[in-house]
């Protein structure tokens, strides 16, 4: 398929947890679609219901979900190029603004670099 806004082609890879959820509620489907044909406003309506049921008092939007996903993906080590592609950005600069790097991710990256440098220089003797 192609993204509506940018016309960039995309495909969806579902991970194990979403696949398990789909399988669990498969008996409720009327057709081959996982979800009814949704538009932005009907998704927002359903999102508000989920937020209320979960007892969340903060305003949450689809944009908030995209931002949270991007931050989580980056913090778990997904390359920014891949995150950018999944989000449908045509310019990686958009992704850099969109997904902030957490202090934990920065700490993990610096630790990894330090470990690699230590291995590289472990055979050098100090005078």
C-alpha angles and dihedrals in degrees: 000000000000128000113251098224101042102017088230112152117244144173129200122233111194118210125220099269096052089046090053091050091049091050092048093055098034091111089065094058118107095193141006093289120101090211132023114262097284134194129196095268096048089050090051090050092052091044090055090053092051091048091052093047090050091051093239111157097187122094109254126187137182087258089056089053093051091048092048092048092049092049092048093047092050093045090053091054104263108152114252090235090061093045089050091051094048090051090050096240115160091200123046090214087071090057092048090057094040100051117048121207112239122226088243091057091048090050092048092049093049091048090051091050091048091051092050092048091049090053092047094052100033093105095053114103119219115231 
